[in-house]
Amino acid sequence: MYRGIKTFLFCWIMIPGILFSASLPEKYPVYSYVFSEFDVDESYIDNDDFIRFVQRNEKSIEGLYVHSMKRGAILSSMVKGYLMDQGVSDLFIYLSMVESGFSPDIVSPKKAVGLWQFMSATAQHYKLDVCNSFDERCDPVSATNAAIRYLNKLHKQFGKWYLAAIAYNCGEGRLKKAIRKAGSDELGILTDERDKYLPKETRNYIRKILLAAMIGEGKYLDFSASGEEGLIQVEVSGGCDMKNLAKTLKMKASELLSMNRQFKQGNVPKKKALYTITIPEEKMIRFYLKYELKQETKPVLPHLVSHVVKMGDTLESIAKIYHSSVDEIKRANKLEDEFLILDSLLLVPVSRETFEALLKSRDKEK
């Protein structure tokens, strides 16, 4: 009788977990896509530790997703674009979500800062400025580009994207030690709750990313950024008054400052001649019409026109068409080399005279 009661209680406790396991692939059919993007074997969906994690944390990660997307839907669209452009899966947006909840200036108890939670030393290694008046870790674009360089470096070092994500959290040395001790780099082994090869924070970190991606990519909670304007980066002179610039762009000062939290107290320092700021894409024309950028060393072309890359185009040929320069085009589009993608859109800096001439010619065509 006693043994029968024990058996009944065991089954009563275990059956909900078994049923939950069976429902995971049904509830999150997108799991196979998510796992493939992170180089995780599909069998991990049946991993007992992962199943228990989902069971206990599904609601909280769902809440994280909702609050993050309400806060930063427009940021997520921009970040995904940069990730894909530089060879990293756009699903790494969920790493940023887990790190910061899409808060550009959040500071952790360990003093990590920004969307990608860079420590000061790592930030400076990846050429992000960190000083009393200016913290580039809070600039979504600069920080995202630095994070992409770091993730690509980790992927090259460890060979799998989930290992890059793990190393991002616990460090390269700690991951190497865990792999050496486990004798394997398989996710299920590294995150085993009994052997504890990795710190608890890291074991849960990769699970959070996978679960957030399963929720987001499954679109159970759809917060698409349709109808929202995109973001672009432009350059302003050191000492630029952001509040006056906001008036010029017909924006609220608080809105412009919220996009540029890298400037402490909202002041652009005078330390450098030029600083990059983020503005809504729809304000781009007004910016180049109303704000003439001045440089001590050489004049900067103050207007932008768009150009769709055609077969045979090169930066040199495009620069010649618009009386621009290769360097100006590369800087405007954040290009690290001269490789162009067919049918992609380029922003070409031009002089006021060229800009006005193009406007007239296009008006005639209409």
Buried (B, 14 or more C-beta within 10 A) or exposed (E): EEEEEEEEEEEEEEEEEEEBBEEBBEBBEBBEEBBBBBBBEEEBBEBEBBBBBBEEBBEEBBEBBEBBBEBBBBBBBBBBBBBEBBEBBBBBBBBBBBBBBBBBBBBEEEEBBBBBBBBBEBBBEBEBBBEEBBBBBBBBBBBBBBBBBBBBBBBEEBEBBBBBBBBBBBEBEBBBBBBEEBEEBBBBBBBBEEEEBBEEEBBBBBBBBBBBBBBBBBEEEEBEBEEEBEBBBBBBBEEBBBBEBBEBBEBEBEEBBEBBBBBBEBBBBEEEBBBBBBBBBEBBEBBBEBBEBEEEEEEBBBBBBEBEBEEEBEBEEBBEBBEBBBEBBBBBBBBEEEEBEEEEEBBBBBBEEBBEEBEEEEEEEE
